Amino acid sequence: MTTISPIKIKKEIQPKEQHDIKKSVYLTKQLNLWYGDKHALKNIDLDIKEHEVTAIIGPSGCGKSTYIKTLNRMVELVPTVKTSGEILYRERNIFDSNYAVEELRTKVGMVFQKPNPFPKSIYDNVAYGPRIHGIKNKKILDEIVEKSLRGAAIWDEVKDRLNENAYSISGGQQQRICIARALAIEPDVILMDEPTSALDPISTLKIEELVQELKKDYSIIIVTHNMQQAARISDKTAFFLNGEVIEYDDTDVIFSNPSDKRTEDYISGRFG
Amino acid sequence: MAVVAPTSIILGVGSAIYLEEYAKKNRMTSFIRTNISNLAGVPSVVFGLLGLTIFVRALSLGNSVLAAGFTMSLLILPVIIVAAQEAIRAVPNELRDASLGMGATKWQTIVRIILPAAIPGILTGSILALSRAIGETAPLIVIGVPVIIQFLPAGVMDTFTALPMQIYDWSSRPQQEFQAVAAAGIIVLMAVLLTMNSIAALIRNKFQKRY
């Protein structure tokens, strides 16, 4: 694990005032969620700022994936899910009955744990989003595809093989295709659910670098099992345990000076 | 065939989509699912009786191509539904998530992602079911299709017969010429069946393990 020297902490903490000026993209208030009888998320309050990387860490089954899936309401695909409380996305409650879930998901892209390209060509994968939203013009599609692939730092690797099946490239490349696919709908937020857990270290590194790049234009929420990863790439970290947020603060504070004993135990590897 | 294929495939795939993607998973739907599989095992004569009651008598279609086609469709519908359900279920959930996660509606996801991925399975099942329908005679005898005709049917409301029945009739006649005609009929029937089954096998092999 990277040890953070006191001097560095000081430097990092200083722009904190600026953080507070940043607008919230997601404001979660008293969110509760049940899978049938199982109370999976308990009274979650989180304020996620724009243009930051927010990492969610915690042991398996603590609700971190559930939480991130709640942010774009993918969790509702499980039929027994019930929720209470509210999540304000750009000041609008996503559970509002007149908030179309498709509209929300157009603004909130998602990258999944396992690379899941469609069994189509690389081009068609990236063009899928724009196409379902009604863009048919070949020229515009070409531009979007190139821009998204560049955005996901994979254009140079695949520009000559856009018509090949997306399954013909490596897992790390597939995952970046999936990121490009998410970028193609020009989202505002990108949710990443353990995007590197199925990848080798070099691909992981590439994705992490990419996250740093993407942060300039997007707000990123990333669930990760890997604490070093959270420490390396995130600005804020939330520690989940048994469906509750134990601690939520600047990443440097969480990793150097956590205020809760359980956070300290977890990040120092005593359990989890 | 021209009647059976569209009717049974459209209805069958439609039902499978509904059952897999839209229907809530409760006791009612699991009851329906189980019974569709049961229907696939019902003797074809029983379907013939059903066809006789509904299409020939109640809808007064007579013993026409249309009535027989619908009856045959009923017969192979359960097989097609089960095959299509399996094919749709085999599409990984990750693909559904990816599509829905980009703001696609359920229908867009079905049309653009799920059906293309499931089509090999659906086609294989449908072709095998259709080749079963070609060889079936029992339901046709029940709905009163004449055993032999000496002219070509002109349209869907005309009377007609099926190749297996024709062969049966020809081969039971004493004249030498009919024996030869029956043999030719058998070869035609077998060629059609083998072709259809090999197309099914080809499709299955071509699209195997795409994800």
Interface residues (C-beta under 8 A of the other chain):
Chain A: N72 M74 L77 P79 E102 E103 L104 R105 T106 G109 M110 F112 K114 N116 P117 F118 P119 K120 Y128 G129 R131 I132 H133 N165 Y167 C178 R181 A182 I185
Chain B: K24 K25 P92 E94 L95 R96 D97 A98 S99 L100 G101 M102 G103 A104 T105 Q108 R112 I113 P116 A117 R210 Y211
